[in-house]
Amino acid sequence: MSITTNNTLLSELLAGIDPQEQAKTDKRMTLATKIANAIKSKGLKKKEFAERMGKVPSEISKWLSGTHNFTTDTLMDIEAELGIKLINLDNWTNYEKFEKVEVKSNIKQAPIYRLAG
Amino acid sequence: MNFTLVKQSELSGSKATVYTVQLSDGIDLFDQFLKENIGGYHEDINDILQRLRTIATKTGAQKNYFKLREGKPGDGVSALYDSPKKHLRLYCVRMGNSVIILGGGGPKTTRTYQEDPKLNYEANLIKQVSKEITEKMNTKYLCFSDDELELEGELVITP
């Protein structure tokens, strides 16, 4: 049987967490673990992975800690090294279309376009 | 050292259960950590709580989120990995991916915890907690639940 307790300060602090900030933390930590698992799947030790990435092991520890803010360049380097996908650009061709607006005017002006739909 | 392992339901979830350490004088180490540091380090506290929430609800207590060798090898003392640009250190005992026991901590002011009296005290406390828990696990007074998500048995630890 567990012993539980009500902690007012803790409750207040948890209630005050911004959901967007929490979502960022969730993603950061999940990303770190995805990388950590991929390193393990490749049978690499941290030191070995560090050497392949041109980094020191302590830098890799930082990457995997769930606290690191990666650049896209670094993520792409990790993708290439580990053969995994970290950045999803699958639907990049979905762009908005523009249509030409007919404007009746005596003044000669450049064509006007607006978002279609 | 006598203490009780108290489950923190608000910090626990489907991936991990979080316990705190309540000493025999009634002081809870993590509660004390919050009270001591909320004034000067509100953002740091927020960051820690968010990470604990992620651990409990999304990822479990993955090894890579912790500095596992804060004490001597094998003494079970870990710390939640220090966030860059943040100043607080929180000591804990990590028991696999599904149980964390939170201790206390404080601001990092020195390169090693041994050089800081407050951190040294907190690290030694959690070291003692880890030692007692290991002893209770070895003698079967304490064990994991069937789903390995919680601790069962004697949560009131007396040496």
Chai-1 contact restraints between the chains, C-beta under 6 A:
chainA,res_idxA,chainB,res_idxB,connection_type,confidence,min_distance_angstrom,max_distance_angstrom,comment,restraint_id
A,S2,B,K7,contact,1.0,0.0,6.0,A-B,restraint_1
A,I3,B,T4,contact,1.0,0.0,6.0,A-B,restraint_2
A,I3,B,V6,contact,1.0,0.0,6.0,A-B,restraint_3
A,I3,B,L155,contact,1.0,0.0,6.0,A-B,restraint_4
A,T4,B,K7,contact,1.0,0.0,6.0,A-B,restraint_5
A,T4,B,S9,contact,1.0,0.0,6.0,A-B,restraint_6
A,T5,B,V6,contact,1.0,0.0,6.0,A-B,restraint_7
A,N7,B,D31,contact,1.0,0.0,6.0,A-B,restraint_8
A,L9,B,L34,contact,1.0,0.0,6.0,A-B,restraint_9
A,L13,B,L49,contact,1.0,0.0,6.0,A-B,restraint_10
A,L14,B,E10,contact,1.0,0.0,6.0,A-B,restraint_11
A,I17,B,Q50,contact,1.0,0.0,6.0,A-B,restraint_12
A,Q22,B,Q50,contact,1.0,0.0,6.0,A-B,restraint_13
A,T25,B,Q50,contact,1.0,0.0,6.0,A-B,restraint_14
A,T25,B,T54,contact,1.0,0.0,6.0,A-B,restraint_15
A,D26,B,T54,contact,1.0,0.0,6.0,A-B,restraint_16
A,D26,B,K58,contact,1.0,0.0,6.0,A-B,restraint_17
A,M29,B,T54,contact,1.0,0.0,6.0,A-B,restraint_18
A,M29,B,T59,contact,1.0,0.0,6.0,A-B,restraint_19
A,T33,B,T59,contact,1.0,0.0,6.0,A-B,restraint_20
A,T33,B,Q62,contact,1.0,0.0,6.0,A-B,restraint_21
A,A36,B,N64,contact,1.0,0.0,6.0,A-B,restraint_22
A,L64,B,N64,contact,1.0,0.0,6.0,A-B,restraint_23
A,S65,B,Y81,contact,1.0,0.0,6.0,A-B,restraint_24
A,G66,B,Y65,contact,1.0,0.0,6.0,A-B,restraint_25
A,T67,B,Y81,contact,1.0,0.0,6.0,A-B,restraint_26
A,T67,B,S83,contact,1.0,0.0,6.0,A-B,restraint_27
